[in-house]
Amino acid sequence: MQWRGESLYTQPPTIGQVILAPELKSLVQQQDISLGELTLKPSGYIVDEPDVGMNFFRLAPKVIAHHDDVLNSGLIGPASRVKYRLLLAGNPQQLNAYRKTLTLR
């Protein structure tokens, strides 16, 4: 996944920041946004999602926030529909070693 603000990001959003789907760009226009009980500052927009197929109509545009912000937003409770993804980077040997540590647990 790639996202862009002033430049191409290589790190996830920090606490207090949020990365938005491109279709939200015209609605937000660099204003702070509310996510449940929090107010967050947009820091960029998603450019590329290799694991998502072509979709011209999304019912719920994607928002990427720091895990702590998600937990503190007050939006997650019983029956919440939240998806978590773990994105890893490294050479094949590093990824295989990490995979083995997860398998052993």
Summary of the structure (lengths in Angstrom):
residues: 105
radius of gyration: 15.7
end to end distance: 27.7
largest distance: 46.7
contacts: 206
relative contact order: 0.20
helix: 25%
strand: 24%
